[in-house]
Amino acid sequence: MLVRLSLELFLSEDRETAQYRIQSAFRTHWQALREHRLFPTWQQAQTLHTTLQQLLQERQAIEEALPHTVVGIDWKSLRLERRPAYSSAAREGFLQQVFALAEWALPELEKLCRESHALYDFATEHIALHEVGLCLPHRSQGFLLIPYRAQQQLLIWHYQLQTLFDASQRHPVQLQAVASLPLSPIWTPQLWQSFLRERFPHIRGALYLCDSDEDFPLRETLLPIAEEQLALRVGM
């Protein structure tokens, strides 16, 4: 089971406990990469790497992360008045420990970032998205088909381009699994289109096929890359 890579791993009063926790988390993500499971390792490793670098550069950011006790309210600014829960000496020792843990963990984290980026590059080279049938001018919705050989199934999602999205959304497309078919050589793009028109007559849109010459895990690699490529294609 993956352990989330976050700053919380570094916030412990005991250095050995924190190091053990960090190493254990790294091991789960190394195992994921060996199994070609890209997400969420790729994103979490990059985010944590950036966070640790910033914290090493900005002491104030560390101090704000420490526990504080609310002692009153500044009614003029309508802000809470807080004081650190630690004494000055304890706070200074805690800060230095977090800095030391960050410096200790960064080399291994950088390796994890490089390996996850290499897997991302490998995956994008071996996963391709193709538009099936006529190229339609309106591609705001349609279907995404993924042959998933591990289960011998053709998995079908309805996609819809989001007209409003913010930075918290990874991609401006919404996917909803709607059907699956057994993989078979008799299935052709024409038969896929006929099946979809009959099964979903209310949906008119483009049809995309995402295929790969590698057996990537579906949820952790194949589908996220397909979603990313689809968003780039229909969001242009």
N, C-alpha and C positions, 0 to 999 in steps of 0.2 A: 504494500500500500504506500502510495506516494505521501511524503511529508511535505507540507507546503513550505517553500523557501520564502522566508520573510524575516524582517528585523526582530521579530519576537524570539527567534532562536538564539539571539545574542543577549537578550535581557535576562540575565540570571546572576544572582549574588555569588554563585559558586562557579569558578572558571572551568574546572574539570567537568562539571555537569553540563555546562554550555558547550564545551568542545565535543563531548560525547554526543550530545543532541545534534549538533551541526554535522558531525561526521556521519551519523546515522541517516540524517536527511539527505546528505549528498549521495550516500550509497543507494538510496531508493531511486534517485534520479539517474545515476549511472546505469542502474539495471534497466530502467525505462528506455534509455537511449540504446542500450545493447539489444533491446527488443523492438527497436525502430518506433518507439512511442514518443512522438515529438512534443505534443501538447499534454499538460501545461508546462513541461520542463523548459522549453525554449523561452517562453514569455517570463516565467518566474525567475529563471537564472539571470536574464538580462536586466530585469527590474531590480533584483536584489543587488546585482553588481553596481548598477548606477546609484542605488541608495547608499551602499557602503562607501563608495567613493565620495559622495556628497557629505556624508557624516564625518568622514575623516578630514574633510576640508572645512567643515562648519561646526564648531563646538556647540554653538547655540542650538543647533538642530538636535543634538544629543540631550542637552539639558531640557528641552521641551518634551522629550520623550519620557523623562523620568516622572515617577508618581509625584503628585502635588496634593496638598490638602487645602480645601476651600476654607478661608478664615473670615470672609465677609464679602460685601458687595460695594463697589464704587458706584454710587447712585448717579453721579454726574455723567460717567461714561457708560453706565449700565453694564459693567463688566465684573466678573468674579475676581476677588482678590485671593491669590493663591500663594502658598509657600511650599518649598520642596519638602517632601515627606522624610528625606534623609538629612542628617546633619551635614555641615560643610565638608568635614573630613570624609564621612562615608560617601557623600555625593562625588567628591573628587576621586576616591578610590573606585567607585562604580564606573565613572566616566573613563578612567584610564583602562579599566578592564574591558569595556566595550570597544575602545580604540584598539587595544591589543588583540582582541578576538577578531575584529574586522581585518587587521593587518595579517593575522595568522590565516584567516579563511580565504582571503582574496586570491592567492595563487591557485588554489584548488577550484575556486568558483570561476576564475578566468578559463581554466581548462574545460570546465563544464559548459561555459558559454561557447567556447570554440567548437566543442564537439556537437553541441545542439545546433549551432549554426551550420556546421558541416552536414548534419543530418537533414536540416531544412533544405540546403542546396541540393542534396542528393534526392530528396523527395520531390522537389519541384522539377528536377530533370526527368524524373520517371513517372510523373503524374501529368496527364494531358487532358485538356477539356476541348471537346469538339461540338460544334453546332450541327445538329442532325436535321436533314431536310432543307426546306427553303429558308433563306436568311430573311427573317421578318424585320420590318423597320421598328416595330414596337415590341420591346423585349422586357417590359417592366414586370412581367410574370410569365411563368411557364413551368417546365419540369426539368429536374436534374436526375439523371440515371447513372447509377454506379454498379457495375458488375463486381460483386463481392465473392470471389472464388473460394474463400475460406468456408463459406456456407452454401456455395453453389446457388446464389440468389442474385437476381437483378433488383436492386433496391431503388425505389422511386420516391423522390421528394418533390413537393410543389414549392417553388420559390416565388417570392414577391419582393420587388425592389421597394425599400422604404423611402418615402418622400421626405420624412423628417427623421434625422438621427443626430446623435451627439457623440462626443469623444469617448463616452463609456462603451459604445457599441463597437465591436471589433470589425464588423462588416455591415454595410447598409443593405443587406439582404436577409430576409427571414425565410427559414427552411422549415417545412413540415413534412414528416414522413407520411406518405399516403398509401403506398402499396408495395408489393414485392412479387416477383415472378421467378419461377425456377429457371436457372441458366440453361439454355438449350441452343444448339446451332441452328435450329429452325427459326428462331426469332431474328427478324430483320428490322431495320429502322421503320419500314412501312408498317409492319405488324405492330411495333411499339406505338406508332402514331394512331393506328386504328384502335388499339386497346385503350389508349388514353382518351381518345375522342368519345368512345362508347362509355367508359367508366366515369369520366369527368366532363360531361358535355358543356358545363357552364364555364370551363376554363379554356381560354384560347391564348396561346402564347408559344414562345420558342421552346425547343427541346434540345437539351445539352446532355452529352454523354461524357462522363469522366472515367478514364481507364488508366491502368497502370501495368507495367511489365514486372512489377515487384509486388510481393504479398505484404502490403503495409497494414497495420492495425486500422480498423475502420474509424472508430471514434477519436483516437488520439492522433492520427496522421492523415489518413486518406480523406475523410470528410472535411476536416478543417482546411486542408489545402484546396480541395474542390470548391469549398465555399469562398475561399479567398480568390481563386481564379475566376469564379463565376461573378463575384462582385466587381472585379476589374473589367470583365467583359460587358456586363449589362449596365454597369454604372458609368460607362464612358459617355 
